[in-house]
């Protein structure tokens, strides 16, 4: 339904250079109150690339960046890219052992990390190929930056840039073949793998996301729009649909170092009235629940949720409180973050009539230049509209392969996503669940997300995670359990548990009704703010083993 669009064959550094050249005085970043123009950002990146080149980094090498959302993140990543390197990006929340494993597997020669992590990094350096460590404080590049001090075993990024001229090397980059970014993910198999994304993959993921109408609108607003940068940049959603998108159209990215800092997000929205507000479901849930947040401040913004399932009830409440549709999209690390968008909500936010109905709970339709099929998991053959199967996708945004082997993880260019999905007669797609999260109740398939969505409709439920736990009485079978964070004003007691289960009996088939409900003050989140169902299941199994039930 979306016409294909022409995709530029340029590298990420070329993309940034274009924005610097065309919009030098536009604001590129706002960091804790301090503003930087595109001209300033371009000079920082050139100095970074020059410094890395002088350290011996050349085309084909790998450098690592482990930073919060900050100017130094962008300076490090784009400096590395301009020096010809592949950049592997790590979460600041990784343990030393996790960081060591990723550094070992990538073969990174240089690491840019936070000053507070220096001692931990030094303790693992000998077990990696690291030659140099560059550090930066979170207060660097902010109004509160402190005088530089010498550090043993590392160099300060600010000091390094101040001593280096902006004379980067001239590196020939093949956008379609050269790997720009290496991101480690659980992948579709559950085993952490390095996803190789080329320059072309990443830029295609941004440009294919737009129809001719929206692309024209973005072109006309080049250098004159802002977006909230509250999604972690170490995750593909934040990296590509916040950072890359903003730099592509010379926008202003409003940096949020801590994605849980709802106050800063809200303050930035009130002050700057951003054109784009992108987030994950838990961030929008918190906005809906927080009495101190007036969602009417989000005026004329396009709001999009991604990275995890958005319960329709949350979307309804967001619209009730803000007057703005909350759209949803779908993507994976392996697809540079995006394959589907619910364009009706996006177009409505931009004042464009898309001519299609609003369908809450749908991730929308495939973006331009993207092929999509739903196949039967047993036969591998496509299924008709209305039937469920595994979602497979193919397009210019699809990864080169899992590190270090091109094509690894793909079948004839197709990515088997591991998502259970269906398509309706209008071509809208719905994600039912992840195959690995499907619950087996005596041979019946129970999709945890379906039960989640039902429970979000209950007035007492603020957050919920439905998981499958082993059934001690039926080996090979599972029981459905709901872990619930109650809304303010609801007392977590046995009476409320029974009411929740009764509600499910009215809405679900008997085998899908939770056998038990447990109240929690909070649910564990992954580093990207998703509800961490795997951890909850592991906790439940550990408790069952302690009680001798398994």
DRENLO-313568 format. One record per residue: x, y, z of N, C-alpha, C in turn; residue in three letters. Coordinates in steps of 0.05 Angstrom, whole numbers, plus 32768, in hexadecimal, padded with zeros to 4 digits. Layout:
XYZXYZXYZAla;...
This chain:
80107FE88000800080008000801180198000Unk;802A80178008803C802E8007804F802B7FEFUnk;8050803F7FDF8061803E7FC7807E803E7FCFUnk;808E80307FC080AB80307FC580B6804C7FC1Unk;80CC80527FCF80D9806C7FCD80F680687FC5Unk;8102807D7FBA811E807B7FB2812F807E7FCBUnk;8143806C7FCD8154806B7FE5817080757FDEUnk;817A80887FED819580937FE781AB807F7FEFUnk;81BE807C7FDD81D5806B7FE381EC807C7FEEUnk;81E98085800781FE8095801482058089802EUnk;821C80908039822480868053821980988069Unk;821A808F80818211809F8098822280B8809BUnk;823C80B78098824C80D0809A824580E48083Unk;823F80DA806B823780EC8055821C80F9805CUnk;820A80E9806981F080F4807181F4810B8085Unk;820581078099820A811C80AC82178134809FUnk;822B812F808E823881468080822581578071Unk;8211814A806481FD8158805581ED816B8067Unk;81E58161807F81D68171809181E78188809CUnk;8200818380A18212819880AA821581AD8095Unk;821881A5807C821B81B78066820281C88061Unk;81EB81BB806281D281C9805A81C681D88071Unk;81CA81CF808A81BE81DC80A281D281E180B8Unk;81E881EF80B281FD81F280C681F481FF80E0Unk;81E1821180DF81D9822080F781C182148105Unk;81B5820080F9819F81F2810781A981E3811FUnk;819881E0813381A181D2814C819F81B48147Unk;81B581A7814C81B6818A814881AE817B8161Unk;81B68185817981B18177819281AD818B81A8Unk;819C818381BB8199819281D4819E817D81EAUnk;81B3818381FA81BB8170820F81BB817E822AUnk;81A78177823A81A58182825581A681A18254Unk;819A81AD8240819881CA823E81AC81D6822CUnk;81C181C8822381D581D3821281D081CB81F5Unk;81D281DF81E381CC81DB81C781E581DA81B6Unk;81E481C981A181FA81C6818E81EF81C88172Unk;81FC81D9816281F481DB814681FE81C48135Unk;81F581C2811D81FF81AD810B821D81B28104Unk;822481CC8102824081D280FC825281C98113Unk;824981CD812C825981C48143825A81A68144Unk;82438198813F8243817B813F82568170812AUnk;8255817C81128266817380FC828381758103Unk;828B818B811082A7818F811882AF817B812DUnk;829E8176814082A48162815582A981468148Unk;8297813F8135829A8125812882B481248118Unk;82BA8139810A82D3813980FA82EC8136810CUnk;82EB81448123830181418136830381248141Unk;82EC8119814782EB80FD815082F680EA813CUnk;82EE80ED812382F880DB810D831680DE810AUnk;832080F7810B833C80FC8109834C80EF811FUnk;834280F28138834F80E6814F835080C7814DUnk;833A80BB81458339809E8142834D8095812CUnk;834E80A481168360809D8101837D809E810BUnk;838380B2811B839F80B4812683A5809E8139Unk;8390809281458394807B8157839880618147Unk;83958063812D839A804C811C8381803E8112Unk;836A804A81188351803E810F834E804380F1Unk;8348802E80E28345803080C5832D802180BDUnk;8327802280A3830F8016809883107FF8809EUnk;82F97FED80A882F77FD180AF82FB7FCB80CCUnk;83077FDE80DB830A7FDA80F882EF7FDE8106Unk;82EE7FD6811F82D67FD9812F82DD7FEA8148Unk;82CC7FFD814D82CE800C816682B480088175Unk;82B4800C818F829C800881A08295802281ADUnk;827B802781B08271803F81BE825C803581D3Unk;8261803C81EC824F803582028249804E8212Unk;8235805D8208822E807682158210807A8217Unk;8208808B822A81ED8094822B81E680A68213Unk;81CC80AC820F81C580BF81FB81D180DA8201Unk;81E380E381F081F380FB81F68201810481DDUnk;820C811C81DD821C812481C58234811281C1Unk;8240810981D7825880F881D4825280DD81C7Unk;823980D381CA823180BB81BC823380C0819DUnk;822680D58194822680DB8177824180E1816DUnk;825180F0817C826C80F78174827D80DE8171Unk;827A80CB8184828980B28183828180A1816CUnk;8267809D8169825D808B8154826480968138Unk;825E80B08133826280BB8119828080C08113Unk;828F80C5812882AC80C7812582B880AD811CUnk;82AE8097812882B7807C812082B080768104Unk;8296807C80FC828D807780E1829D808780CCUnk;82A380A080D382B280B180C082CF80A880BEUnk;82D9809A80D282F4808F80D182F5807580C1Unk;82DD806B80B982DB805280AA82D5803A80BAUnk;82D1803D80D482CD802680E682B0801D80E6Unk;82AC800480EE82917FFB80F6828F80018114Unk;8278800B811C82748012813882617FFE8146Unk;826B7FF1815A82597FE0816A82507FF08183Unk;82367FEF8188822B8000819D82217FEF81B4Unk;822A7FF681CC82237FE781E482127FF781F7Unk;82017FE8820681F17FF5821A82037FFC8232Unk;81FF8014823D820E801B82568207800A826DUnk;81F17FFA826C81E97FEA828281F47FCE8281Unk;82057FC8826D82117FAD826C82247FA98284Unk;82257F90828D82397F8882A182547F878294Unk;82697F8582A482847F83829982877F6A8288Unk;827C7F548291827E7F3B8282826F7F3D8267Unk;82587F4A826782487F4D824E82577F5F823BUnk;82637F75824582727F878234828A7F788229Unk;82987F69823A82B07F5B823182A97F48821AUnk;82927F39821C828A7F26820882857F3581EDUnk;82787F4B81EE82727F5A81D5828B7F6681C9Unk;829D7F6F81DA82B67F7A81CF82C77F6481C3Unk;82C77F4D81D082D77F3781C582CC7F2E81AAUnk;82B17F2C81A882A57F22819082A87F368179Unk;82A77F50817F82A97F64816A82C67F6A8162Unk;82D97F65817582F57F6C817082FA7F8A8171Unk;82EA7F99818082EC7FB6818183087FBE818BUnk;83147FD3817E832E7FDC8185832D7FF58198Unk;8318800481968315801C81A782F9801B81B3Unk;82F7802481CC82DE802681DA82DA804281E5Unk;82C3804E81DF82BB806781EC82A680608200Unk;82AB806682198299805E822F829780748244Unk;82868070825782838084826C829A80838280Unk;82A28099828B82B8809B829D82B4808882B5Unk;829B808682BE8296807582D6829B805782D1Unk;829D804F82B882A1803382B182BE802C82ABUnk;82D0804082AE82EC803C82A682F9802582B4Unk;82F6802382CE8304800E82DD82FA7FF382D5Unk;82E07FF082D082D57FD682C782E07FCF82ACUnk;82E27FE3829A82EC7FDD827F830A7FD68281Unk;83197FE4829183367FDD829483397FC1829DUnk;83277FB782AE832A7F9C82B983257F8682A4Unk;83187F8D828E83137F79827983237F7E825FUnk;83317F95825E833F7F9D824683527F88823BUnk;83617F7B824C83757F68824483687F4F8236Unk;834F7F4B823B83417F34822F83337F3B8215Unk;83377F53820C832B7F5D81F383417F6781E0Unk;83397F7181C9834C7F7D81B7834D7F9C81B9Unk;83427FA681CF83437FC381D383607FCD81D5Unk;83647FE281C5837E7FF081C6837C800B81D5Unk;8365801781D28362803281DF8346803381ECUnk;834580428202832B80488210832880668211Unk;8311806F8207830A808C820982F3808E821CUnk;82F480A2822E82DE80A5824182D280C18240Unk;82B980C2824A82AB80DC824B829780DA8262Unk;829380F08270828080F18285826580F9827AUnk;825080F18288823580F9827F823181178280Unk;824081258290823E81438292824D8151827CUnk;825F8142826E826D814E8257825981588242Unk;8260816E82358250817A822082358185822BUnk;823381868245821B81928251822381AD825FUnk;820F81BD8268821681D58276822681D18290Unk;822581B8829A823281B282B3824D81A282B0Unk;825981A482988271819482958287819F82A7Unk;8298818D82B082AC819382C482C8819582B6Unk;82DB81A282C482F781A382B88301818682B4Unk;83118183829F831C816882998332816182ACUnk;8333814782B38349813D82C48356812582B5Unk;836F812282BA837D810B82AD837280F182B9Unk;836F80DD82A8836780C282B2837B80AE82A9Unk;8380809B82B98394808682B38387807082A2Unk;8394806A828C838B8054827B8376805C8267Unk;837180768264835D807F82518362809C8249Unk;835380A58235835580C1822C833980CD822EUnk;833880E68236831E80F48238831580FD821CUnk;82FC80F7821582F280FF81FB82F4811D81F6Unk;82EB812D820982EC814A8205830981548201Unk;831B814A821083378152820D8342814981F2Unk;833B813181EA8344812681D0833A813881B9Unk;8321813F81BA8316815081A48323816B81A4Unk;8328817681BB8334819181BC8350819281B1Unk;835E817C81B18379817B81A8837B8171818BUnk;8365816B817E8365815F816383588172814FUnk;836581758138835A81858123834481768114Unk;833081848109831A817780FA8323817080DEUnk;8336815E80DB8340815780C0833D813980BCUnk;8324812F80BA8320811280B8832B8106809EUnk;833180EC809F833B80DF8086832480DC8072Unk;832B80DA8059831880D58044831580B78040Unk;82FE80AD804882FA8090804882E4808A8033Unk;82E98077802282D5806E800F82C38059801CUnk;82A9805F801E8296804D802B828280438016Unk;827E802980158269801D80048250801A8015Unk;823C802B80128225802A8025821780108026Unk;82168001800F82077FE8800F82177FD0801BUnk;82317FD3801B82417FBC8024824F7FC0803FUnk;82577FD9804582667FDE805D82547FDF8075Unk;825C7FD0808A824C7FCF80A382517FE880B3Unk;823C7FF780B8823E800F80C8823D800980E6Unk;82287FFA80ED82227FF6810A821F7FD88110Unk;822A7FD0812682277FB4812F82197FB5814AUnk;82017FAB814A81F07FAB816381EC7F8E816CUnk;81F07F8A818681EC7F6F819181CF7F6D819BUnk;81C27F57819381A67F53819A81A17F36819FUnk;818B7F3081AD81827F1581B0817A7F088196Unk;81757F198182816E7F0E816881547EFE8168Unk;814E7EF1815381367EE18151813A7EC5815DUnk;81527EBE816581587EA48170815B7EA4818EUnk;815C7EBC819A81607EBE81B7817D7EBD81BFUnk;818F7EB881AC81AC7EB881B281B87ED281A9Unk;81C67EE181BC81D17EFB81B481E37EF9819CUnk;81DD7F0A818881ED7F0A817081F27F278168Unk;82077F2A8158820D7F45814E82007F4A8133Unk;81EF7F5E813281E07F64811A81F07F79810AUnk;81F77F7280F182067F8380DF81F37F9580CFUnk;81F47FAF80D481E37FC180C581F57FD480B4Unk;81F17FD4809A82007FE5808981F68002808AUnk;82058014807E81FC8030807C81E28031806CUnk;81E08021805781C88020804681B080158056Unk;81B580008066819F7FF580768193800B8088Unk;81A480198096819A802C80A9818C8044809CUnk;8197804F8087818B8065807A8171805C806CUnk;8171804480618158803A8055814280378069Unk;814A802E80828136802C809781288046809EUnk;8137805C809B812C807680A1811C80808089Unk;8127807F8071811A808B80598101807A8051Unk;81038060805380EC804F804B80D48052805DUnk;80D9805E807480C48062808780B08078807FUnk;80B78087806A80A7809E8062809A809B8047Unk;808180A38045807380A4802C807C80BD801DUnk;807680BF8003807D80D87FF5807280F18004Unk;805A80EF8010804F8107801D805E810E8036Unk;806480F98047807380FF806080908106805AUnk;809C80F9804680B78100803F80BA811C8036Unk;80A68125802680A68141801D80A481548034Unk;8093814C8047808F815D805F80A9815F806FUnk;80B68148807280D08148808180E581598072Unk;80E68157805780F98167804880F48185804CUnk;80DA818C804C80D481A8804F80DA81B3806BUnk;80DC81A0807E80E381A8809A810081A380A1Unk;8110819E808D812D81988092813981AF80A2Unk;814681A780B8815381BB80C9814081CA80DBUnk;812781C180DC811381D180EB80FE81BF80F9Unk;810781AA810580F5819981158106818D812CUnk;80F88183814081058176815680F8815C815EUnk;8106814B816B80FB813281758107812B8190Unk;80F8811C819F8101811381BA811480FB81B6Unk;812C80FD81C1813F80E781C0814080D881DBUnk;812980CC81E2812780BD81FB812B80A081F8Unk;812C809681DF8131807A81DA814F807581DBUnk;8158806181E98175805C81EB8182805981D0Unk;8197806781CA81A4806681B081B3804C81ACUnk;81B9803D81C181C6802481BE81B3800F81B3Unk;8199801581B28184800481A6817E800E818BUnk;81777FFC817881738004815C815C80188159Unk;814780168169813180298167813A8045816CUnk;8149804981828153806381888169806C8175Unk;817A8059816D81908061815C8186806A8140Unk;8174805B8135816C80618119815580748117Unk;813F806F8126812880808123812880998134Unk;813C809C8145814080B58152815980C38147Unk;817080B7814B818980C48144818D80C78126Unk;818C80B08118819080B180FB817B80C380EDUnk;816280BF80F5814D80CF80E8815180ED80EDUnk;815880F48105815C8110810B8174811B80FBUnk;818A810D80F981A1811680EA819B811780CCUnk;818B810480C38185810380A68177811D809DUnk;8164812680AD8155813E80A6815D815780B6Unk;8176815680C18181816C80D0816E817780E6Unk;8163816480F48151816B810A816081708124Unk;815281798138815D817D8153815581668164Unk;81688157816F8162814181808165814A819DUnk;814F814781AC814E814F81C88156813781D9Unk;816F813881E2817C812081EE8172811B820BUnk;816B8102820F816280F9822A817680E38233Unk;818980E98245819D80D5824C819180BC8259Unk;817C80BF8269816F80A98277815280A6826DUnk;814C8090825E8132808D8253811B808B8267Unk;812380878281810E80858296810880A182A2Unk;811780B58299811380D082A480FB80DE8298Unk;80E480D782A280CB80E1829780C980FF829AUnk;80D4810A82B080D2812782B480E18136829EUnk;80F9812D82988109813A828380FA81388268Unk;80F08120826280E1811D824980CA81318247Unk;80BB8133825D80A48145825E80AC8162825CUnk;80C28169826A80CB8185826980D4818C824DUnk;80E1817A823F80EA817F822380D281828210Unk;80BE8171821580A6817382048099818F8208Unk;809681988221808A81B28226809A81C8821AUnk;80B581C7821D80C581DD821380C881DE81F5Unk;80CC81C781E880D381C781CC80BC81BF81B9Unk;80A781B381C4809081AA81B3809B819A819BUnk;80A8818381A180B58174818B80A1816A8176Unk;80AB8167815E809B815D81488096813F814AUnk;80AA8131815580A98114815880AD810D8176Unk;809B80FC8180809F80F0819B809E80D28197Unk;80B580C5819980B780A8819680BE809C81B0Unk;80B2808581B680B8807781CF80B1805A81CFUnk;80B5804D81E580AD803181E88093803181F9Unk;8084801B81F8806A801B8207806C80228224Unk;8081801982328083801F824F8086803D8254Unk;8093804C8242809580698245807A80768242Unk;806A806D822E80508079822A803D80708240Unk;80408058824B8030804F826280358062827AUnk;804E8068827E8055807A8295804980968291Unk;804A80A08278803E80BA8272802080BA8278Unk;801380A482717FF680A382757FF080A18293Unk;8000809382A27FFA808F82BE800380A682D0Unk;801780B682C8802380CB82D9801080E382DAUnk;800680EA82F27FF4810082F58001811B82F0Unk;801C811C82F2802A813582EE802F813B82D1Unk;8028812882BF802D812C82A3801381348295Unk;8013814B82897FFC8154827A8001814E825CUnk;7FF5813982527FFA813082377FF081448222Unk;7FE08157822A7FD8816B82177FEF817D820EUnk;8005817C821D801D818B82158029818081FBUnk;8023816781F4802D815C81DB801C816681C5Unk;8023817D81BA8012818B81A6801C8186818AUnk;800C817A817980138177815D802A81648158Unk;80318154816B804781418167803E8127815BUnk;8050811A814E804C80FE8145805780EC815AUnk;804580DC8166804E80CA817B804E80AD8171Unk;8064809F817480668084816A807380738180Unk;8067805B8185807180488198807C80308188Unk;809280258193809F800E818680AF7FFF819AUnk;80BD7FEB819080CF7FDA819F80C17FC481AEUnk;80A87FC781B680997FB381C4807B7FB881BEUnk;806B7FA481C5804E7FA781BF80417FBE81CEUnk;80317FCD81C080227FE381CC80067FDA81D1Unk;7FFD7FD781EB7FE27FCF81F07FCE7FE481E6Unk;7FB97FDC81D77FA67FEF81CD7F9A800181E2Unk;7F967FF681FA7F8B800682107F9D801E8217Unk;7FB7801A82157FCA8030821B7FC780458205Unk;7FC4803C81EC7FC1804F81D67FA7806081DAUnk;7F92805381E27F78806081E67F7B807681FCUnk;7F87806E82127F8A808182297F9D80988222Unk;7FB1809282127FC380A882097FB480BC81F8Unk;7FA480B281E67F9480C481D57F8080D481E5Unk;7F7380C781F97F6080D5820A7F6D80EC8219Unk;7F8680E882227F9380FD82337FA381118222Unk;7FAA810A82097FBA811D81F97FAB812881E1Unk;7F97811981D87F8A812181BF7F99811981A6Unk;7FAF810981AA7FC0810181947FC080E38191Unk;7FBF80D981797FC180BC81757FDD80B3817BUnk;7FDF809D81897FF98090818E7FFC8079817AUnk;800E807C816780118068815280248052815CUnk;8025803D814C8036802681538044801D813AUnk;805C8012813D806B8007812780787FED812FUnk;80867FE1811C80947FC8812180AF7FC88113Unk;80C27FBD812180DC7FBA811580ED7FA88126Unk;81057FA2811D81177F91812B81337F9C8128Unk;81457F94813981617F9D8135816A7F958119Unk;81627F7D8111816B7F7280F7815F7F8280DFUnk;814B7F9380E4813F7FA280CE81437FC080D3Unk;81597FC780DF815F7FE480E481487FF280F2Unk;81397FE4810281247FEE811381087FED8108Unk;81047FED80ED80E97FF180E480E27FE180CBUnk;80C97FD580CB80BD7FC880B480A07FD180B0Unk;80937FD880C580767FE080C480717FF980D4Unk;805D800980CA8055802080D98036802380D6Unk;8029802B80EC800C803080EA8009804D80E0Unk;8009805080C6800B806A80B97FF3807C80BFUnk;7FDC807180C57FC4808180C97FC9809580E0Unk;7FD4808B80F67FDA809C810D7FF080B08106Unk;800580A780F8801B80B980F1801180CF80DFUnk;800280C780CA7FF880DB80B77FE580EE80C4Unk;7FD480E480D77FC280F580E57FD1810A80F5Unk;7FE8810281027FF8811581118005812A80FFUnk;8009812380E68015813680D38000814580C3Unk;7FE7814080C97FD1814E80BC7FCB814480A0Unk;7FD3812A809A7FCE811F80807FB981088083Unk;7FA5810980717F9080F480717F9A80DD8061Unk;7F9E80C6806F7FA880AE80617F92809E8054Unk;7F7980A3805C7F628096804F7F5E80798058Unk;7F688072806F7F648057807A7F5A80598097Unk;7F4D804480A17F43804580BC7F59804380D1Unk;7F53804D80E87F65804B80FF7F62802F810BUnk;7F778021810F7F768006811B7F8980048132Unk;7F7F8007814A7F90800581617F987FE78164Unk;7FB07FE3816E7FBA7FC881717FC97FBD8159Unk;7FC87FCC81427FD67FC4812B7FF17FD38128Unk;80057FC5811F801F7FD3811A801F7FE080FEUnk;80087FDE80F080057FEC80D7800C7FDB80BFUnk;80187FE880AB801D7FDC8091803B7FDE808CUnk;80457FCD807980627FCE8073806A7FE98068Unk;80827FF2806F808D800B8065809680078048Unk;809D801C803B80A5801A801F80BD8007801BUnk;80BF7FFC800380D67FEB7FFB80D87FD1800CUnk;80C37FC9801A80C47FB3802C80B17F9D8025Unk;80BB7F84802380AA7F6D801E80A47F5F8038Unk;808B7F55803B80837F48805380717F31804DUnk;80757F1B805B80637F048059805E7EF88075Unk;80477EEB807780417EDB808F803F7EBF8086Unk;80507EAE809280517E92808980497E7F809FUnk;803F7E68809780387E5280AA80527E4880B5Unk;80537E4580D0806C7E3D80DC80747E2080D6Unk;80617E1080CE80677DF480C8806E7DF080AAUnk;805D7DFA809980617DF6807C80737E0A806FUnk;80757E22807B80857E37806F80777E468059Unk;805E7E408054804E7E4C803F803F7E658049Unk;803B7E798038802C7E918040800F7E898049Unk;80057E98805D7FEA7E9380677FD87EAA805DUnk;7FBE7EA6805B7FAC7EBB80527FA77ECF8067Unk;7F9B7EE680607F937EFB80737F827EEF8089Unk;7F877EF880A17F777EEF80B87F847ED780C6Unk;7F977EC980B97FA47EB280C67FBE7EBB80D2Unk;7FC67EAD80E87FDF7EB480F57FF67EA280EAUnk;800E7EAD80EC80267E9F80E4803E7EAF80ECUnk;80567EA780E2806E7EB680E980727ECC80D4Unk;80797EE380DE807E7EFA80CC809B7EF980C2Unk;809E7EFB80A780B87EFC809B80B97F16808AUnk;80D17F22808980D47F3C807C80ED7F3D806BUnk;80ED7F4F805881047F52804681047F6E803BUnk;811B7F7B803C811C7F97803181377FA28034Unk;813B7FBB802A81567FC7802A81607FCE8046Unk;814E7FCE805A81567FD38075815E7FBA8084Unk;815B7FA3807781617F898084817F7F858086Unk;81887F7C809D81A57F7A80A381B57F6B808EUnk;81CF7F70808F81E17F61807E81E57F448088Unk;81E17F4080A181E37F2680AD81ED7F2880CAUnk;81EF7F1180D781FA7F1080F282187F0F80F1Unk;82257F1F810182427F218102824F7F068106Unk;82647F0180F782707F1280E282697F0880C6Unk;82547EF880C3824F7EEA80A982387EF6809AUnk;823D7F03808382277F0E807382137EF8806CUnk;81FA7EFF806F81E47EEC806881DC7EDA807FUnk;81EC7ED8809481E57EC780AA81CC7ED280B8Unk;81B87EC180BB819F7ECA80C881897ED180B4Unk;81907ECF809A817D7ED6808581797EBD8073Unk;81627EBB8066815C7EA6805381547EB48039Unk;81667EB4802581617EC2800C81597EDF8011Unk;81667EEB802581617F07802B814A7F0B803FUnk;813B7EF6804581247EF98057812C7EF58074Unk;81217F06808581257F0380A2810C7EF680AEUnk;81117EDF80BC80FB7ED280CA80FA7EDE80E6Unk;80E67EEF80EB80E67F00810280E17EF3811DUnk;80D37EDC811D80CB7ED0813680B27EDC8142Unk;80A57EEE8132808C7EFA813B80757EEA8130Unk;80617EE5814180487ED9813880367EF08130Unk;802D7EF18118801E7F08810E80067EFF80FDUnk;7FF47F1280F77FDF7F0E80E47FDB7F2880D4Unk;7FCF7F2680BD7FC97F3D80AD7FAB7F3D80A8Unk;7F9E7F5580AA7F817F5680A47F7C7F5C8087Unk;7F637F5E807F7F5C7F6180637F647F7C8058Unk;7F6A7F90806A7F737FAA80617F917FAC805FUnk;7F9F7F9680657FBC7F9680637FCA7FA0807CUnk;7FBB7FA380927FC77FAB80AC7FD17F9280BAUnk;7FE87F9580C77FF57F7F80D57FF27F8180F4Unk;7FEF7F6A81007FEC7F69811D80007F548128Unk;80107F5C813C80227F4A814980147F3C8160Unk;80127F22815E80037F13817380167F0D818AUnk;802E7F06818580417EFF819A805C7EF8818DUnk;80707EF4819E80897EE8819580867EC98197Unk;80907EBB8183808E7E9E8184809A7E93819EUnk;80B07E9E81A780BD7E9481BF80AD7E9B81D8Unk;809B7EAE81D7808B7EB681EE80707EA881EEUnk;806A7E9881DA80517E8A81D9804F7E7681F0Unk;80377E7481FC80337E62821380247E49820AUnk;802E7E32821180227E18820A80127E0D8221Unk;7FF77E0F82207FE67E0482357FD87DEB822BUnk;7FE47DD482327FD97DBA822A7FD47DB9820CUnk;7FE77DC481FC7FE57DC381DF7FD77DDB81D3Unk;7FCA7DEB81E37FBE7E0481D97FD27E1A81D9Unk;7FD17E2A81C37FE37E4181C17FD67E5981CFUnk;7FE57E6581E27FDC7E7D81F07FF17E9381EAUnk;7FE77EA981DE7FF97EBF81D87FF87ED381EFUnk;800F7ED681FD80107EE7821580087F03820FUnk;800F7F0D81F780087F2981F07FEA7F2D81EFUnk;7FDB7F1981E57FBE7F1B81E37FB27F1E81FFUnk;7FBC7F0D82127FB37F0F822E7FBB7F2A823BUnk;7FD47F3282347FDD7F4D823E7FC97F628236Unk;7FC17F63821C7FB07F7882127F947F778220Unk;7F8A7F5F82267F717F5D82347F747F688250Unk;7F8A7F62825D7F8E7F6B82797F917F89827BUnk;7F9D7F9582667FA07FB282677F857FC08266Unk;7F717FB2825E7F567FBE825E7F497FBE8279Unk;7F547FAF828C7F497FAE82A77F517FC882B6Unk;7F3E7FD582C37F447FEF82CF7F5A7FEF82E5Unk;7F607FD782F07F747FD683067F907FD282FCUnk;7F947FCC82E27FAE7FC482D77FBD7FDB82CBUnk;7FD47FE282D77FE67FF682CC7FFA7FEA82B9Unk;80067FD482C180197FC582B180157FA782B6Unk;801B7F9882A180177F7B82A4802B7F6C8292Unk;80327F54829B80427F41828B80367F26828FUnk;802C7F1A827980217EFF827A80377EEC8270Unk;803D7ED8828080527EC5827980477EA8827CUnk;80567E95827080517E79827480657E6D8287Unk;805B7E5E829B806D7E5082AE80677E3282ACUnk;807A7E2182B280767E0482B0805F7DFB82C2Unk;804F7DE982B880397DDD82C780437DC382D4Unk;80477DC382EF80537DAC82FC80427D9282F9Unk;80287D9682F480167D7F82F280147D7482D5Unk;801E7D8482C2801C7D7B82A680377D818298Unk;804A7D6F829A80647D73828E80627D7A8270Unk;80707D8F8268806F7D98824C805A7DAE8248Unk;80487DB2825C80347DC6825A803B7DDE826CUnk;802D7DF4826780327E0C827780197E178283Unk;801C7E28829780067E3782A280097E55829CUnk;7FF37E63829A7FF47E7F82947FF57E8F82AEUnk;80087EA082B1800A7EB182C9800C7ECE82C1Unk;7FFD7EDF82D07FFE7EFC82CB800B7F0A82E2Unk;801F7F1A82DC802C7F2B82F080237F4882EBUnk;80177F5482FF80087F6D82FC80127F83830FUnk;80177F9A8303801B7FB3831380007FC18314Unk;7FF47FC3832C7FD97FD0832D7FDA7FEE832BUnk;7FC57FF983227FC2801683207FC08022833CUnk;7FC7803B833E7FC4804983577FA780498360Unk;7FA2804383797F87804283837F7B80268385Unk;7F898012837A7F7F7FF7837B7F917FE7838FUnk;7F857FDA83A27F937FCB83B67F997FAF83ACUnk;7FB27FA783AB7FBA7F8D83A17FB37F7783B5Unk;7F9B7F6B83B37F937F5683C57F867F3F83B6Unk;7F7D7F2A83C57F727F1383B97F597F1983A9Unk;7F497F2B83B47F307F3383A67F367F3E838BUnk;7F4A7F4F83897F517F5B836F7F5C7F45835CUnk;7F6B7F3283667F757F1C83567F5E7F0D8349Unk;7F4A7F0783597F337EF8834F7F247F08833BUnk;7F227F23833F7F147F34832C7F227F348311Unk;7F3D7F3583127F4C7F3582F97F497F1A82EAUnk;7F4A7F0482F97F467EEA82EC7F2A7EE782E1Unk;7F167EF182F07EFB7EF082E67EF87F0082CCUnk;7F057F1782CB7F047F2882B47F0F7F19829CUnk;7F257F0A82A07F317EFB828A7F1F7EE48281Unk;7F107ED882947EFE7EC2828C7EE87ECC8279Unk;7EE17EE6827C7ECC7EF1826B7ED77EF88250Unk;7EF17EFA824D7EFD7F0482347F0D7EEF8225Unk;7F157EDA82327F287EC782277F1E7EAA8228Unk;7F287E9982167F217E7D82197F2C7E718233Unk;7F207E5D823E7F287E5282587F467E4C825BUnk;7F527E4182467F6F7E3982487F827E518249Unk;7F787E6982407F897E8182407F867E928259Unk;7F737E8B826A7F6F7E9B82827F867E968296Unk;7F927EAB82A17FA87EA782B47F9F7E9682CCUnk;7FB07E8382D27FAB7E7282EA7FB27E818303Unk;7FC37E9483017FCB7EA383197FD27EC08311Unk;7FCE7ED283257FD57EEE83227FE77EF68339Unk;7FFD7F038333800F7F0D834880137F2B8344Unk;80107F39835A80147F56835980317F5D835EUnk;803B7F71835080567F7B835280557F998355Unk;80697FA58363806B7FC2836380757FCC8349Unk;80857FBC833B80907FC3832180987FAA8312Unk;809A7FAC82F880A37F9682E880BF7F9B82DDUnk;80D07F8782DB80EB7F8C82D180EA7F9482B4Unk;80FC7FA682AD80FE7FB08292811A7FA98286Unk;811B7FA5826C81347FA1825F81427FBC825DUnk;815B7FBC825281697FD5824F815C7FE8823CUnk;814A7FDD822B813B7FEE8218811E7FF38222Unk;811A7FF0823C81007FF7824880E97FE48240Unk;80EF7FCD823680D97FB9823180D47FA9824BUnk;80BC7FA0824F80B67F8E826580C57F748260Unk;80D47F6C827480E77F56827180DA7F3B8278Unk;80CA7F30826580BB7F18826B80CD7F008270Unk;80E37EFE826280F57EE7826680FF7EE68282Unk;81077EFD828D81117EFE82A880FB7EF682BCUnk;80E37EFF82B780CC7EF782C980C87ED982C8Unk;80CA7ECD82B180C67EB082AF80DC7EA182BDUnk;80F57EAB82BA810B7E9E82C881087EA082E6Unk;80FE7EB782F080FA7EBA830D80E57EA78317Unk;80CF7EA4830780BA7E92830F80C37E758310Unk;80D37E6D82FC80DD7E5182FC80F07E4D8313Unk;81017E61831A81137E5E833181037E5B834BUnk;80ED7E69834E80DD7E67836680D07E4C8368Unk;80C77E41835180BA7E27835080CE7E118358Unk;80E77E14834E80FC7E01835581027E018373Unk;81037E19837F81087E1C839B80F27E0E83ACUnk;80D97E0E83A280C37E0283B080C07DE483AAUnk;80D27DDA839880D27DBE839180BC7DB6837EUnk;80B17DCA8370809C7DC5835D80A67DBC8342Unk;80C07DC0833D80CC7DB8832480E47DA68329Unk;
